[in-house]
Amino acid sequence: MALFLFLVIVAIVLGLIGWVVHGLDYLLIIGVVVLVVDIVLAVVRLVRRSRRRRIR
């Protein structure tokens, strides 16, 4: 859970820096990609956890 929150904070910071400094648009893109990957991994973990509980 701590890793999830850390990655969200990193994505937000990169996105803000990329948005404020117009020459660093790639940071905004990297921040968005990190956030999307983080959300996908969180959803995958939740699905796996719910499947384990159904099997038992």
PDB file of N, CA, C, O and CB in Angstrom:
ATOM      1  N   MET A   1       0.816  -1.189   0.000  1.00  0.00           N
ATOM      2  CA  MET A   1       0.000   0.000   0.000  1.00  0.00           C
ATOM      3  C   MET A   1       0.868   1.265   0.000  1.00  0.00           C
ATOM      4  O   MET A   1       0.537   2.263  -0.639  1.00  0.00           O
ATOM      5  CB  MET A   1      -0.933  -0.009   1.203  1.00  0.00           C
ATOM      6  N   ALA A   2       1.965   1.198   0.717  1.00  0.00           N
ATOM      7  CA  ALA A   2       2.856   2.357   0.761  1.00  0.00           C
ATOM      8  C   ALA A   2       3.458   2.629  -0.616  1.00  0.00           C
ATOM      9  O   ALA A   2       3.616   3.783  -1.014  1.00  0.00           O
ATOM     10  CB  ALA A   2       3.975   2.138   1.798  1.00  0.00           C
ATOM     11  N   LEU A   3       3.792   1.567  -1.336  1.00  0.00           N
ATOM     12  CA  LEU A   3       4.336   1.732  -2.682  1.00  0.00           C
ATOM     13  C   LEU A   3       3.313   2.380  -3.603  1.00  0.00           C
ATOM     14  O   LEU A   3       3.660   3.234  -4.419  1.00  0.00           O
ATOM     15  CB  LEU A   3       4.779   0.380  -3.253  1.00  0.00           C
ATOM     16  N   PHE A   4       2.066   1.981  -3.475  1.00  0.00           N
ATOM     17  CA  PHE A   4       0.987   2.558  -4.271  1.00  0.00           C
ATOM     18  C   PHE A   4       0.886   4.065  -4.031  1.00  0.00           C
ATOM     19  O   PHE A   4       0.818   4.844  -4.982  1.00  0.00           O
ATOM     20  CB  PHE A   4      -0.349   1.874  -3.940  1.00  0.00           C
ATOM     21  N   LEU A   5       0.875   4.471  -2.768  1.00  0.00           N
ATOM     22  CA  LEU A   5       0.770   5.889  -2.445  1.00  0.00           C
ATOM     23  C   LEU A   5       2.004   6.663  -2.909  1.00  0.00           C
ATOM     24  O   LEU A   5       1.890   7.795  -3.380  1.00  0.00           O
ATOM     25  CB  LEU A   5       0.574   6.071  -0.944  1.00  0.00           C
ATOM     26  N   PHE A   6       3.175   6.053  -2.775  1.00  0.00           N
ATOM     27  CA  PHE A   6       4.393   6.701  -3.231  1.00  0.00           C
ATOM     28  C   PHE A   6       4.353   6.942  -4.734  1.00  0.00           C
ATOM     29  O   PHE A   6       4.708   8.026  -5.198  1.00  0.00           O
ATOM     30  CB  PHE A   6       5.611   5.862  -2.863  1.00  0.00           C
ATOM     31  N   LEU A   7       3.926   5.945  -5.495  1.00  0.00           N
ATOM     32  CA  LEU A   7       3.862   6.100  -6.944  1.00  0.00           C
ATOM     33  C   LEU A   7       2.817   7.134  -7.367  1.00  0.00           C
ATOM     34  O   LEU A   7       3.010   7.848  -8.351  1.00  0.00           O
ATOM     35  CB  LEU A   7       3.556   4.762  -7.594  1.00  0.00           C
ATOM     36  N   VAL A   8       1.724   7.211  -6.630  1.00  0.00           N
ATOM     37  CA  VAL A   8       0.717   8.234  -6.926  1.00  0.00           C
ATOM     38  C   VAL A   8       1.303   9.619  -6.690  1.00  0.00           C
ATOM     39  O   VAL A   8       1.109  10.521  -7.505  1.00  0.00           O
ATOM     40  CB  VAL A   8      -0.552   8.029  -6.058  1.00  0.00           C
ATOM     41  N   ILE A   9       2.018   9.797  -5.585  1.00  0.00           N
ATOM     42  CA  ILE A   9       2.638  11.089  -5.296  1.00  0.00           C
ATOM     43  C   ILE A   9       3.667  11.445  -6.359  1.00  0.00           C
ATOM     44  O   ILE A   9       3.721  12.590  -6.808  1.00  0.00           O
ATOM     45  CB  ILE A   9       3.294  11.074  -3.911  1.00  0.00           C
ATOM     46  N   VAL A  10       4.490  10.473  -6.769  1.00  0.00           N
ATOM     47  CA  VAL A  10       5.483  10.721  -7.815  1.00  0.00           C
ATOM     48  C   VAL A  10       4.806  11.122  -9.113  1.00  0.00           C
ATOM     49  O   VAL A  10       5.260  12.045  -9.789  1.00  0.00           O
ATOM     50  CB  VAL A  10       6.357   9.479  -8.038  1.00  0.00           C
ATOM     51  N   ALA A  11       3.736  10.447  -9.467  1.00  0.00           N
ATOM     52  CA  ALA A  11       3.023  10.769 -10.706  1.00  0.00           C
ATOM     53  C   ALA A  11       2.437  12.174 -10.647  1.00  0.00           C
ATOM     54  O   ALA A  11       2.487  12.908 -11.635  1.00  0.00           O
ATOM     55  CB  ALA A  11       1.911   9.745 -10.968  1.00  0.00           C
ATOM     56  N   ILE A  12       1.884  12.552  -9.506  1.00  0.00           N
ATOM     57  CA  ILE A  12       1.304  13.883  -9.369  1.00  0.00           C
ATOM     58  C   ILE A  12       2.384  14.954  -9.465  1.00  0.00           C
ATOM     59  O   ILE A  12       2.199  15.969 -10.137  1.00  0.00           O
ATOM     60  CB  ILE A  12       0.551  14.005  -8.040  1.00  0.00           C
ATOM     61  N   VAL A  13       3.518  14.728  -8.788  1.00  0.00           N
ATOM     62  CA  VAL A  13       4.606  15.705  -8.819  1.00  0.00           C
ATOM     63  C   VAL A  13       5.157  15.853 -10.239  1.00  0.00           C
ATOM     64  O   VAL A  13       5.360  16.971 -10.712  1.00  0.00           O
ATOM     65  CB  VAL A  13       5.732  15.290  -7.849  1.00  0.00           C
ATOM     66  N   LEU A  14       5.399  14.733 -10.914  1.00  0.00           N
ATOM     67  CA  LEU A  14       5.894  14.813 -12.292  1.00  0.00           C
ATOM     68  C   LEU A  14       4.894  15.517 -13.200  1.00  0.00           C
ATOM     69  O   LEU A  14       5.277  16.307 -14.063  1.00  0.00           O
ATOM     70  CB  LEU A  14       6.191  13.412 -12.834  1.00  0.00           C
ATOM     71  N   GLY A  15       3.627  15.231 -13.002  1.00  0.00           N
ATOM     72  CA  GLY A  15       2.598  15.881 -13.809  1.00  0.00           C
ATOM     73  C   GLY A  15       2.540  17.375 -13.576  1.00  0.00           C
ATOM     74  O   GLY A  15       2.404  18.152 -14.520  1.00  0.00           O
ATOM     75  N   LEU A  16       2.642  17.780 -12.315  1.00  0.00           N
ATOM     76  CA  LEU A  16       2.622  19.213 -12.013  1.00  0.00           C
ATOM     77  C   LEU A  16       3.839  19.931 -12.585  1.00  0.00           C
ATOM     78  O   LEU A  16       3.716  21.019 -13.147  1.00  0.00           O
ATOM     79  CB  LEU A  16       2.556  19.432 -10.507  1.00  0.00           C
ATOM     80  N   ILE A  17       5.007  19.325 -12.442  1.00  0.00           N
ATOM     81  CA  ILE A  17       6.215  19.939 -12.996  1.00  0.00           C
ATOM     82  C   ILE A  17       6.103  20.042 -14.517  1.00  0.00           C
ATOM     83  O   ILE A  17       6.443  21.072 -15.099  1.00  0.00           O
ATOM     84  CB  ILE A  17       7.473  19.126 -12.601  1.00  0.00           C
ATOM     85  N   GLY A  18       5.632  18.985 -15.148  1.00  0.00           N
ATOM     86  CA  GLY A  18       5.473  19.003 -16.603  1.00  0.00           C
ATOM     87  C   GLY A  18       4.446  20.004 -17.073  1.00  0.00           C
ATOM     88  O   GLY A  18       4.569  20.556 -18.166  1.00  0.00           O
ATOM     89  N   TRP A  19       3.423  20.248 -16.254  1.00  0.00           N
ATOM     90  CA  TRP A  19       2.375  21.185 -16.626  1.00  0.00           C
ATOM     91  C   TRP A  19       2.836  22.629 -16.428  1.00  0.00           C
ATOM     92  O   TRP A  19       2.548  23.494 -17.254  1.00  0.00           O
ATOM     93  CB  TRP A  19       1.110  20.915 -15.811  1.00  0.00           C
ATOM     94  N   VAL A  20       3.554  22.886 -15.325  1.00  0.00           N
ATOM     95  CA  VAL A  20       4.002  24.245 -15.023  1.00  0.00           C
ATOM     96  C   VAL A  20       5.113  24.682 -15.974  1.00  0.00           C
ATOM     97  O   VAL A  20       5.078  25.793 -16.504  1.00  0.00           O
ATOM     98  CB  VAL A  20       4.484  24.337 -13.573  1.00  0.00           C
ATOM     99  N   VAL A  21       6.080  23.826 -16.186  1.00  0.00           N
ATOM    100  CA  VAL A  21       7.205  24.151 -17.069  1.00  0.00           C
ATOM    101  C   VAL A  21       6.840  23.603 -18.450  1.00  0.00           C
ATOM    102  O   VAL A  21       6.927  22.399 -18.690  1.00  0.00           O
ATOM    103  CB  VAL A  21       8.585  23.538 -16.534  1.00  0.00           C
ATOM    104  N   HIS A  22       6.443  24.469 -19.326  1.00  0.00           N
ATOM    105  CA  HIS A  22       5.882  24.034 -20.612  1.00  0.00           C
ATOM    106  C   HIS A  22       6.888  23.308 -21.494  1.00  0.00           C
ATOM    107  O   HIS A  22       6.482  22.578 -22.398  1.00  0.00           O
ATOM    108  CB  HIS A  22       5.338  25.222 -21.357  1.00  0.00           C
ATOM    109  N   GLY A  23       8.168  23.480 -21.267  1.00  0.00           N
ATOM    110  CA  GLY A  23       9.168  22.792 -22.066  1.00  0.00           C
ATOM    111  C   GLY A  23       9.380  21.348 -21.644  1.00  0.00           C
ATOM    112  O   GLY A  23      10.068  20.588 -22.326  1.00  0.00           O
ATOM    113  N   LEU A  24       8.778  20.968 -20.503  1.00  0.00           N
ATOM    114  CA  LEU A  24       8.970  19.611 -19.981  1.00  0.00           C
ATOM    115  C   LEU A  24       7.689  18.798 -20.087  1.00  0.00           C
ATOM    116  O   LEU A  24       7.244  18.184 -19.117  1.00  0.00           O
ATOM    117  CB  LEU A  24       9.440  19.659 -18.522  1.00  0.00           C
ATOM    118  N   ASP A  25       7.111  18.802 -21.266  1.00  0.00           N
ATOM    119  CA  ASP A  25       5.863  18.056 -21.463  1.00  0.00           C
ATOM    120  C   ASP A  25       6.047  16.563 -21.277  1.00  0.00           C
ATOM    121  O   ASP A  25       5.099  15.857 -20.934  1.00  0.00           O
ATOM    122  CB  ASP A  25       5.307  18.326 -22.843  1.00  0.00           C
ATOM    123  N   TYR A  26       7.266  16.074 -21.500  1.00  0.00           N
ATOM    124  CA  TYR A  26       7.500  14.642 -21.340  1.00  0.00           C
ATOM    125  C   TYR A  26       7.327  14.220 -19.877  1.00  0.00           C
ATOM    126  O   TYR A  26       6.964  13.073 -19.616  1.00  0.00           O
ATOM    127  CB  TYR A  26       8.907  14.272 -21.837  1.00  0.00           C
ATOM    128  N   LEU A  27       7.578  15.119 -18.919  1.00  0.00           N
ATOM    129  CA  LEU A  27       7.345  14.778 -17.516  1.00  0.00           C
ATOM    130  C   LEU A  27       5.865  14.588 -17.234  1.00  0.00           C
ATOM    131  O   LEU A  27       5.480  13.716 -16.455  1.00  0.00           O
ATOM    132  CB  LEU A  27       7.913  15.858 -16.603  1.00  0.00           C
ATOM    133  N   LEU A  28       5.042  15.400 -17.866  1.00  0.00           N
ATOM    134  CA  LEU A  28       3.596  15.231 -17.725  1.00  0.00           C
ATOM    135  C   LEU A  28       3.168  13.877 -18.280  1.00  0.00           C
ATOM    136  O   LEU A  28       2.356  13.184 -17.666  1.00  0.00           O
ATOM    137  CB  LEU A  28       2.839  16.370 -18.443  1.00  0.00           C
ATOM    138  N   ILE A  29       3.700  13.502 -19.420  1.00  0.00           N
ATOM    139  CA  ILE A  29       3.369  12.215 -20.028  1.00  0.00           C
ATOM    140  C   ILE A  29       3.847  11.067 -19.147  1.00  0.00           C
ATOM    141  O   ILE A  29       3.114  10.099 -18.941  1.00  0.00           O
ATOM    142  CB  ILE A  29       3.990  12.104 -21.429  1.00  0.00           C
ATOM    143  N   ILE A  30       5.070  11.165 -18.626  1.00  0.00           N
ATOM    144  CA  ILE A  30       5.599  10.119 -17.741  1.00  0.00           C
ATOM    145  C   ILE A  30       4.746  10.014 -16.482  1.00  0.00           C
ATOM    146  O   ILE A  30       4.450   8.909 -16.027  1.00  0.00           O
ATOM    147  CB  ILE A  30       7.074  10.410 -17.366  1.00  0.00           C
ATOM    148  N   GLY A  31       4.350  11.146 -15.918  1.00  0.00           N
ATOM    149  CA  GLY A  31       3.504  11.135 -14.722  1.00  0.00           C
ATOM    150  C   GLY A  31       2.176  10.456 -14.968  1.00  0.00           C
ATOM    151  O   GLY A  31       1.710   9.679 -14.135  1.00  0.00           O
ATOM    152  N   VAL A  32       1.559  10.740 -16.109  1.00  0.00           N
ATOM    153  CA  VAL A  32       0.276  10.112 -16.450  1.00  0.00           C
ATOM    154  C   VAL A  32       0.460   8.610 -16.644  1.00  0.00           C
ATOM    155  O   VAL A  32      -0.372   7.823 -16.191  1.00  0.00           O
ATOM    156  CB  VAL A  32      -0.325  10.749 -17.727  1.00  0.00           C
ATOM    157  N   VAL A  33       1.536   8.203 -17.311  1.00  0.00           N
ATOM    158  CA  VAL A  33       1.788   6.779 -17.536  1.00  0.00           C
ATOM    159  C   VAL A  33       2.020   6.060 -16.205  1.00  0.00           C
ATOM    160  O   VAL A  33       1.494   4.967 -15.995  1.00  0.00           O
ATOM    161  CB  VAL A  33       3.004   6.585 -18.472  1.00  0.00           C
ATOM    162  N   VAL A  34       2.797   6.657 -15.315  1.00  0.00           N
ATOM    163  CA  VAL A  34       3.045   6.048 -14.003  1.00  0.00           C
ATOM    164  C   VAL A  34       1.745   5.911 -13.229  1.00  0.00           C
ATOM    165  O   VAL A  34       1.512   4.880 -12.597  1.00  0.00           O
ATOM    166  CB  VAL A  34       4.060   6.882 -13.194  1.00  0.00           C
ATOM    167  N   LEU A  35       0.895   6.924 -13.267  1.00  0.00           N
ATOM    168  CA  LEU A  35      -0.381   6.866 -12.566  1.00  0.00           C
ATOM    169  C   LEU A  35      -1.287   5.776 -13.135  1.00  0.00           C
ATOM    170  O   LEU A  35      -1.913   5.037 -12.375  1.00  0.00           O
ATOM    171  CB  LEU A  35      -1.081   8.216 -12.641  1.00  0.00           C
ATOM    172  N   VAL A  36      -1.364   5.667 -14.439  1.00  0.00           N
ATOM    173  CA  VAL A  36      -2.206   4.644 -15.065  1.00  0.00           C
ATOM    174  C   VAL A  36      -1.696   3.240 -14.740  1.00  0.00           C
ATOM    175  O   VAL A  36      -2.485   2.354 -14.412  1.00  0.00           O
ATOM    176  CB  VAL A  36      -2.255   4.849 -16.590  1.00  0.00           C
ATOM    177  N   VAL A  37      -0.386   3.035 -14.828  1.00  0.00           N
ATOM    178  CA  VAL A  37       0.189   1.725 -14.510  1.00  0.00           C
ATOM    179  C   VAL A  37      -0.069   1.384 -13.052  1.00  0.00           C
ATOM    180  O   VAL A  37      -0.378   0.236 -12.732  1.00  0.00           O
ATOM    181  CB  VAL A  37       1.705   1.702 -14.806  1.00  0.00           C
ATOM    182  N   ASP A  38       0.051   2.353 -12.172  1.00  0.00           N
ATOM    183  CA  ASP A  38      -0.182   2.131 -10.752  1.00  0.00           C
ATOM    184  C   ASP A  38      -1.627   1.733 -10.489  1.00  0.00           C
ATOM    185  O   ASP A  38      -1.883   0.823  -9.700  1.00  0.00           O
ATOM    186  CB  ASP A  38       0.172   3.381  -9.954  1.00  0.00           C
ATOM    187  N   ILE A  39      -2.561   2.392 -11.130  1.00  0.00           N
ATOM    188  CA  ILE A  39      -3.976   2.060 -10.946  1.00  0.00           C
ATOM    189  C   ILE A  39      -4.275   0.667 -11.491  1.00  0.00           C
ATOM    190  O   ILE A  39      -5.020  -0.092 -10.872  1.00  0.00           O
ATOM    191  CB  ILE A  39      -4.872   3.105 -11.638  1.00  0.00           C
ATOM    192  N   VAL A  40      -3.703   0.327 -12.638  1.00  0.00           N
ATOM    193  CA  VAL A  40      -3.910  -1.008 -13.209  1.00  0.00           C
ATOM    194  C   VAL A  40      -3.372  -2.083 -12.272  1.00  0.00           C
ATOM    195  O   VAL A  40      -4.034  -3.098 -12.056  1.00  0.00           O
ATOM    196  CB  VAL A  40      -3.232  -1.119 -14.589  1.00  0.00           C
ATOM    197  N   LEU A  41      -2.193  -1.879 -11.717  1.00  0.00           N
ATOM    198  CA  LEU A  41      -1.627  -2.854 -10.783  1.00  0.00           C
ATOM    199  C   LEU A  41      -2.481  -2.990  -9.531  1.00  0.00           C
ATOM    200  O   LEU A  41      -2.632  -4.094  -9.009  1.00  0.00           O
ATOM    201  CB  LEU A  41      -0.206  -2.456 -10.398  1.00  0.00           C
ATOM    202  N   ALA A  42      -3.039  -1.900  -9.045  1.00  0.00           N
ATOM    203  CA  ALA A  42      -3.909  -1.964  -7.877  1.00  0.00           C
ATOM    204  C   ALA A  42      -5.180  -2.760  -8.180  1.00  0.00           C
ATOM    205  O   ALA A  42      -5.635  -3.545  -7.347  1.00  0.00           O
ATOM    206  CB  ALA A  42      -4.269  -0.551  -7.407  1.00  0.00           C
ATOM    207  N   VAL A  43      -5.744  -2.562  -9.356  1.00  0.00           N
ATOM    208  CA  VAL A  43      -6.947  -3.306  -9.742  1.00  0.00           C
ATOM    209  C   VAL A  43      -6.631  -4.791  -9.881  1.00  0.00           C
ATOM    210  O   VAL A  43      -7.423  -5.631  -9.453  1.00  0.00           O
ATOM    211  CB  VAL A  43      -7.527  -2.757 -11.065  1.00  0.00           C
ATOM    212  N   VAL A  44      -5.493  -5.125 -10.468  1.00  0.00           N
ATOM    213  CA  VAL A  44      -5.098  -6.527 -10.613  1.00  0.00           C
ATOM    214  C   VAL A  44      -4.943  -7.177  -9.242  1.00  0.00           C
ATOM    215  O   VAL A  44      -5.369  -8.316  -9.049  1.00  0.00           O
ATOM    216  CB  VAL A  44      -3.782  -6.644 -11.414  1.00  0.00           C
ATOM    217  N   ARG A  45      -4.339  -6.468  -8.288  1.00  0.00           N
ATOM    218  CA  ARG A  45      -4.188  -7.017  -6.938  1.00  0.00           C
ATOM    219  C   ARG A  45      -5.537  -7.269  -6.291  1.00  0.00           C
ATOM    220  O   ARG A  45      -5.734  -8.293  -5.637  1.00  0.00           O
ATOM    221  CB  ARG A  45      -3.363  -6.074  -6.068  1.00  0.00           C
ATOM    222  N   LEU A  46      -6.477  -6.331  -6.472  1.00  0.00           N
ATOM    223  CA  LEU A  46      -7.799  -6.507  -5.880  1.00  0.00           C
ATOM    224  C   LEU A  46      -8.537  -7.692  -6.493  1.00  0.00           C
ATOM    225  O   LEU A  46      -9.217  -8.437  -5.787  1.00  0.00           O
ATOM    226  CB  LEU A  46      -8.622  -5.239  -6.050  1.00  0.00           C
ATOM    227  N   VAL A  47      -8.403  -7.867  -7.801  1.00  0.00           N
ATOM    228  CA  VAL A  47      -9.064  -8.993  -8.464  1.00  0.00           C
ATOM    229  C   VAL A  47      -8.477 -10.311  -7.976  1.00  0.00           C
ATOM    230  O   VAL A  47      -9.215 -11.255  -7.693  1.00  0.00           O
ATOM    231  CB  VAL A  47      -8.927  -8.880  -9.998  1.00  0.00           C
ATOM    232  N   ARG A  48      -7.163 -10.378  -7.877  1.00  0.00           N
ATOM    233  CA  ARG A  48      -6.532 -11.616  -7.381  1.00  0.00           C
ATOM    234  C   ARG A  48      -6.953 -11.917  -5.959  1.00  0.00           C
ATOM    235  O   ARG A  48      -7.220 -13.068  -5.613  1.00  0.00           O
ATOM    236  CB  ARG A  48      -5.006 -11.512  -7.454  1.00  0.00           C
ATOM    237  N   ARG A  49      -7.013 -10.883  -5.133  1.00  0.00           N
ATOM    238  CA  ARG A  49      -7.397 -11.087  -3.734  1.00  0.00           C
ATOM    239  C   ARG A  49      -8.836 -11.578  -3.635  1.00  0.00           C
ATOM    240  O   ARG A  49      -9.137 -12.452  -2.821  1.00  0.00           O
ATOM    241  CB  ARG A  49      -7.226  -9.786  -2.930  1.00  0.00           C
ATOM    242  N   SER A  50      -9.723 -11.031  -4.449  1.00  0.00           N
ATOM    243  CA  SER A  50     -11.125 -11.453  -4.396  1.00  0.00           C
ATOM    244  C   SER A  50     -11.296 -12.871  -4.939  1.00  0.00           C
ATOM    245  O   SER A  50     -12.163 -13.607  -4.468  1.00  0.00           O
ATOM    246  CB  SER A  50     -12.006 -10.478  -5.189  1.00  0.00           C
ATOM    247  N   ARG A  51     -10.484 -13.263  -5.919  1.00  0.00           N
ATOM    248  CA  ARG A  51     -10.559 -14.639  -6.427  1.00  0.00           C
ATOM    249  C   ARG A  51     -10.103 -15.640  -5.384  1.00  0.00           C
ATOM    250  O   ARG A  51     -10.692 -16.713  -5.256  1.00  0.00           O
ATOM    251  CB  ARG A  51      -9.716 -14.789  -7.690  1.00  0.00           C
ATOM    252  N   ARG A  52      -9.059 -15.302  -4.635  1.00  0.00           N
ATOM    253  CA  ARG A  52      -8.581 -16.200  -3.580  1.00  0.00           C
ATOM    254  C   ARG A  52      -9.639 -16.405  -2.520  1.00  0.00           C
ATOM    255  O   ARG A  52      -9.793 -17.516  -2.011  1.00  0.00           O
ATOM    256  CB  ARG A  52      -7.309 -15.653  -2.943  1.00  0.00           C
ATOM    257  N   ARG A  53     -10.365 -15.373  -2.180  1.00  0.00           N
ATOM    258  CA  ARG A  53     -11.390 -15.495  -1.151  1.00  0.00           C
ATOM    259  C   ARG A  53     -12.563 -16.313  -1.630  1.00  0.00           C
ATOM    260  O   ARG A  53     -13.190 -17.006  -0.828  1.00  0.00           O
ATOM    261  CB  ARG A  53     -11.863 -14.131  -0.712  1.00  0.00           C
ATOM    262  N   ARG A  54     -12.889 -16.257  -2.927  1.00  0.00           N
ATOM    263  CA  ARG A  54     -13.997 -17.047  -3.467  1.00  0.00           C
ATOM    264  C   ARG A  54     -13.654 -18.527  -3.498  1.00  0.00           C
ATOM    265  O   ARG A  54     -14.522 -19.368  -3.268  1.00  0.00           O
ATOM    266  CB  ARG A  54     -14.360 -16.567  -4.870  1.00  0.00           C
ATOM    267  N   ILE A  55     -12.394 -18.856  -3.781  1.00  0.00           N
ATOM    268  CA  ILE A  55     -11.984 -20.257  -3.885  1.00  0.00           C
ATOM    269  C   ILE A  55     -12.077 -20.944  -2.529  1.00  0.00           C
ATOM    270  O   ILE A  55     -12.477 -22.106  -2.459  1.00  0.00           O
ATOM    271  CB  ILE A  55     -10.552 -20.363  -4.436  1.00  0.00           C
ATOM    272  N   ARG A  56     -11.726 -20.267  -1.478  1.00  0.00           N
ATOM    273  CA  ARG A  56     -11.757 -20.866  -0.137  1.00  0.00           C
ATOM    274  C   ARG A  56     -13.135 -20.965   0.329  1.00  0.00           C
ATOM    275  O   ARG A  56     -13.379 -21.442   1.438  1.00  0.00           O
ATOM    276  CB  ARG A  56     -10.944 -20.084   0.852  1.00  0.00           C
TER     277      ARG A  56
END
